[in-house]
């Protein structure tokens, strides 16, 4: 019983200290937001592919369609818009010689590949915590049932950042563009132009 009481006091003191720091907008708030984003946004698992396999999964693709996750209105008001992200992604892919497929063309492609750009944001008083993911989704066949296909992520990179609310628009050149360029480099390494 005495040991349980001491443990309860430690937890209570820790909780109170956290609440006090958090109430006054201390840096702990931003650390906690980043931790939560890392744990919830980046789907890391042991079954996920390594970079060599990820690159190989891009071989023979004619191009990719682009899907941009809807950006929350609060972040759009700060300058991070779906349209700006799409324009930047298309420009990088086209300038690299990677064909951007229209939805109708993508449906005719056996693997129906699409490049997904997702940006999740959590706003604090002074900063945003963001989780940005760029991934390639495509149709794949199951080994035990080759006629059965399903969508799967075969290439993915992501990053978690914390940035000032007034600088949220800079997420495109500082975070999204490098991730898309990394995809383009991997794509071109197995599909030389």
C-alpha positions as CSV (number, residue, x, y, z in Angstrom):
1,X,0.0,0.0,0.0
2,X,2.8,2.5,0.9
3,X,4.5,1.8,-2.4
4,X,1.3,2.4,-4.4
5,X,0.9,5.8,-2.6
6,X,4.4,6.9,-3.6
7,X,3.8,5.9,-7.2
8,X,0.6,7.9,-7.2
9,X,2.4,11.0,-5.8
10,X,5.1,10.7,-8.5
11,X,2.5,10.5,-11.3
12,X,0.4,13.3,-9.8
13,X,3.5,15.5,-9.5
14,X,4.5,14.7,-13.1
15,X,1.0,15.3,-14.3
16,X,0.8,18.7,-12.5
17,X,4.2,19.8,-13.8
18,X,3.1,18.9,-17.3
19,X,-0.2,20.8,-16.9
20,X,1.6,23.8,-15.5
21,X,4.1,23.9,-18.4
22,X,1.3,23.2,-21.0
23,X,-1.1,25.8,-19.5
24,X,1.5,28.6,-20.0
25,X,2.5,27.5,-23.5
26,X,5.9,26.1,-22.7
27,X,7.9,24.2,-25.2
28,X,6.6,20.9,-23.8
29,X,3.4,21.5,-25.8
30,X,5.3,21.4,-29.1
31,X,7.4,18.4,-28.1
32,X,4.2,16.5,-27.2
33,X,2.5,17.5,-30.5
34,X,5.5,16.3,-32.4
35,X,5.5,13.0,-30.5
36,X,1.8,12.4,-31.1
37,X,2.3,13.1,-34.8
38,X,5.2,10.7,-35.1
39,X,3.3,8.0,-33.4
40,X,0.0,8.5,-35.3
41,X,1.1,9.7,-38.7
42,X,4.0,7.6,-39.8
43,X,2.8,4.1,-40.3
44,X,6.1,2.3,-39.6
45,X,6.0,-1.4,-39.5
46,X,8.5,-4.3,-39.9
47,X,6.6,-5.4,-43.0
48,X,7.4,-2.1,-44.8
49,X,9.7,-2.3,-47.7
50,X,13.4,-1.2,-47.7
51,X,14.7,1.4,-50.2
52,X,16.0,-1.1,-52.8
53,X,12.6,-2.9,-53.0
54,X,10.8,0.4,-53.0
55,X,12.8,1.6,-56.0
56,X,12.3,-1.7,-57.8
57,X,8.5,-1.4,-57.3
58,X,8.7,1.7,-59.6
59,X,10.2,-0.1,-62.5
60,X,8.1,-0.1,-65.7
61,X,5.5,2.4,-64.5
62,X,4.4,4.7,-67.3
63,X,3.9,7.6,-64.9
64,X,1.7,8.5,-61.9
65,X,-1.5,10.2,-61.1
66,X,-1.4,12.7,-58.2
67,X,-3.6,12.7,-55.2
68,X,-3.3,15.5,-52.7
69,X,-4.9,15.0,-49.3
70,X,-7.4,17.7,-48.4
71,X,-5.7,20.4,-46.3
72,X,-7.7,21.6,-43.3
73,X,-9.2,25.2,-43.7
74,X,-7.1,26.5,-40.8
75,X,-3.9,25.6,-42.6
76,X,-5.1,26.8,-45.9
77,X,-5.8,30.2,-44.3
78,X,-2.1,30.3,-43.3
79,X,-1.0,29.7,-47.0
80,X,-0.8,25.9,-47.3
81,X,-3.2,25.1,-50.2
82,X,-4.1,22.0,-52.1
83,X,-3.6,23.9,-55.4
84,X,-0.1,25.2,-54.4
85,X,1.0,21.6,-53.4
86,X,-0.4,20.1,-56.7
87,X,1.3,22.7,-58.8
88,X,4.6,22.2,-57.1
89,X,4.4,18.3,-57.3
90,X,3.4,18.4,-61.0
91,X,6.2,20.8,-61.9
92,X,8.8,18.6,-60.2
93,X,7.5,15.4,-61.9
94,X,7.2,16.9,-65.4
95,X,10.5,18.6,-65.2
96,X,12.1,15.3,-64.3
97,X,10.4,13.6,-67.3
98,X,7.9,11.7,-65.3
99,X,4.5,11.5,-66.9
100,X,1.6,12.9,-64.8
101,X,-1.4,10.6,-65.6
102,X,-4.9,11.9,-65.8
103,X,-7.5,9.9,-63.8
104,X,-8.8,8.3,-67.0
105,X,-5.3,7.3,-68.2
106,X,-4.4,5.9,-64.8
107,X,-7.5,3.7,-64.8
108,X,-6.2,2.1,-68.0
109,X,-2.8,1.3,-66.5
110,X,-2.5,-2.2,-65.1
111,X,-1.1,-1.1,-61.7
112,X,-3.0,2.2,-61.6
113,X,-0.1,4.0,-59.8
114,X,-0.8,7.2,-57.9
115,X,1.5,9.5,-55.9
116,X,-0.2,10.5,-52.6
117,X,0.9,13.7,-50.8
118,X,-0.6,13.9,-47.3
119,X,0.0,16.8,-44.9
120,X,-1.5,16.5,-41.4
121,X,-1.3,19.6,-39.2
122,X,-1.9,20.3,-35.5
123,X,-1.9,24.0,-34.6
124,X,-0.5,25.3,-31.3
125,X,-0.5,28.9,-30.1
126,X,2.7,29.8,-32.0
127,X,3.5,26.9,-34.2
128,X,2.2,24.0,-36.3
129,X,3.3,20.4,-35.9
130,X,3.1,18.8,-39.3
131,X,3.4,15.2,-40.6
132,X,4.1,15.1,-44.4
133,X,4.0,11.9,-46.3
134,X,4.7,11.2,-50.0
135,X,3.9,7.7,-51.0
136,X,3.3,5.7,-54.2
137,X,0.2,3.5,-54.1
138,X,-0.5,0.9,-56.8
139,X,-2.3,-2.4,-57.5
140,X,-0.4,-5.5,-56.5
141,X,-1.2,-9.2,-56.6
142,X,-1.1,-11.5,-53.7
143,X,1.5,-14.3,-53.9
144,X,-0.9,-17.0,-52.8
145,X,-3.7,-15.7,-55.0
146,X,-2.2,-14.0,-58.1
147,X,-5.5,-13.1,-59.6
148,X,-6.5,-11.1,-56.5
149,X,-5.2,-7.6,-56.5
150,X,-5.3,-4.8,-53.9
151,X,-3.9,-1.3,-53.5
152,X,-0.6,-1.2,-51.6
153,X,2.0,1.4,-50.7
154,X,5.2,0.4,-52.5
155,X,7.3,3.5,-51.9
156,X,7.1,6.0,-49.0
157,X,9.0,8.8,-47.3
158,X,7.8,11.2,-44.6
159,X,8.9,13.9,-42.2
160,X,7.6,15.5,-39.0
161,X,8.3,19.2,-38.5
162,X,7.3,22.0,-36.2
163,X,7.2,25.5,-37.7
164,X,5.9,28.9,-37.0
165,X,2.3,29.6,-38.0
166,X,3.3,32.5,-40.2
167,X,5.8,30.2,-42.1
168,X,3.4,27.4,-42.8
169,X,3.4,28.2,-46.5
170,X,7.1,27.4,-46.6
171,X,6.3,23.8,-45.9
172,X,6.0,23.3,-49.7
173,X,9.6,24.2,-50.7
174,X,11.2,23.0,-47.4
175,X,9.5,19.7,-46.9
176,X,7.1,18.6,-49.7
177,X,9.4,19.4,-52.6
178,X,12.4,17.4,-51.2
179,X,10.2,14.4,-50.6
180,X,8.8,14.5,-54.2
181,X,12.3,15.0,-55.6
182,X,13.5,11.9,-53.7
183,X,10.6,10.0,-55.3
184,X,11.5,11.4,-58.7
185,X,15.2,10.3,-58.3
186,X,14.1,6.8,-57.3
187,X,11.7,6.6,-60.2
188,X,14.3,7.7,-62.7
189,X,16.9,5.3,-61.3
190,X,14.8,2.4,-62.5
191,X,13.1,4.1,-65.4
192,X,15.9,6.1,-67.1
193,X,14.7,8.8,-69.6
